[in-house]
Amino acid sequence: QVQLVESGGGLVQPGGSLRLSCAASRMTLSLYGMAWYRQAPGKQRELVAIITSDKSTNYADAVKGRFTISRDDAKNTVYLQMNSLKPEDTAVYYCNAQRLGANYWGQGTQVTVSS
C-alpha cells in the first residue's frame, strides 16, 4: 500500500519560514502528480500547490510568491517551502499523490503561525 508521511510542521512566528517534507514509499514518485493541501479549523480542505510529474507547478493565490513546491524523485520526496508565513496559514497540511484515478493522502502535519 502506498504510504505518504509528512514532516516539518510546527510553531513559527509571523514572517518566519518552514519546510514541509512528504516522504513516499511503495510507489514510484516520478509517475505521480503531487500536491499539498491544507485544512484550517472549521474550514474545508483547500489546495495549496501542485507539481506535476514533469515538474510544472501551480499555486493558490493566497500563497503565490511565498510558498514553493518541489520534488526530488530520486529521494521519493516532495517539499513545500513556506516563507513569510502569516497567521492565516495556520492549518493541518496534507500531502496528496494522484495517478490514473488513484488518490493517496498522508496523515497531515500541523503548522501554527502565531506570536
CORJO-V278666 format. One record per residue. RES is the residue in one letter. PHI is phi in radians with two decimals (NA if undefined). PSI is psi as a letter, one per 40 degrees, with the letter a starting at -180 (999 if undefined). D_CENTER is the distance of its C-alpha to the mean C-alpha in whole Angstrom. Layout:
res,phi,psi,d_center
RES,PHI,PSI,D_CENTER
RES,PHI,PSI,D_CENTER
This chain:
res,phi,psi,d_center
Q,NA,h,20
V,-1.07,h,17
Q,-2.30,h,15
L,-2.11,h,11
V,-2.20,h,11
E,-1.54,i,8
S,-2.69,i,10
G,1.80,e,10
G,-1.28,i,10
G,2.81,a,14
L,-1.74,h,16
V,-2.47,i,17
Q,-1.36,i,19
P,-0.94,h,19
G,1.58,e,19
G,-1.43,a,17
S,-2.30,i,14
L,-2.52,i,11
R,-2.14,h,9
L,-1.58,i,7
S,-2.16,i,7
C,-2.29,h,7
A,-1.64,h,11
A,-1.81,i,12
S,-2.38,i,16
R,1.04,f,19
M,-2.76,i,18
T,-1.74,h,18
L,-0.96,d,14
S,-1.07,e,16
L,-1.50,e,17
Y,-1.91,i,14
G,-1.39,h,12
M,-2.11,i,8
A,-2.66,i,6
W,-2.00,h,3
Y,-2.09,i,6
R,-2.51,i,8
Q,-2.43,h,11
A,-1.56,i,14
P,-0.98,h,17
G,1.34,e,20
K,-2.13,i,17
Q,-1.32,i,16
R,-1.15,h,12
E,-2.27,i,11
L,-1.29,h,9
V,-1.82,d,7
A,-2.76,i,7
I,-2.23,i,8
I,-2.37,h,10
T,-1.43,i,13
S,-1.14,d,15
D,-1.70,e,17
K,1.25,e,14
S,-1.27,i,15
T,-2.21,i,12
N,-2.64,i,12
Y,-2.33,i,11
A,-1.17,i,12
D,-0.98,d,15
A,-1.15,e,14
V,-2.07,e,12
K,-0.99,h,14
G,1.49,e,15
R,-2.03,d,13
F,-1.90,i,10
T,-2.37,h,9
I,-1.72,i,7
S,-2.59,i,9
R,-2.47,i,11
D,-2.14,g,14
D,-1.15,d,15
A,-1.14,d,18
K,-1.70,e,16
N,0.95,f,14
T,-2.38,i,11
V,-2.03,i,8
Y,-2.16,i,7
L,-2.33,h,5
Q,-1.51,h,9
M,-2.07,h,10
N,-2.02,i,13
S,0.86,f,16
L,-1.14,i,14
K,-2.10,i,16
P,-0.98,d,17
E,-1.28,e,16
D,-1.45,e,12
T,-1.07,h,13
A,-3.11,i,11
V,-1.55,h,10
Y,-1.80,h,6
Y,-2.07,i,6
C,-1.61,i,5
N,-2.37,h,8
A,-2.21,h,10
Q,-2.37,i,13
R,-2.91,h,17
L,0.88,f,20
G,1.51,e,20
A,-1.39,i,18
N,-2.48,h,15
Y,-2.17,i,13
W,-2.23,i,11
G,-1.50,a,10
Q,-1.53,e,12
G,1.66,i,9
T,-2.38,h,9
Q,-1.42,h,11
V,-2.08,h,11
T,-2.17,h,15
V,-1.95,h,16
S,-2.77,i,20
S,-1.64,999,23
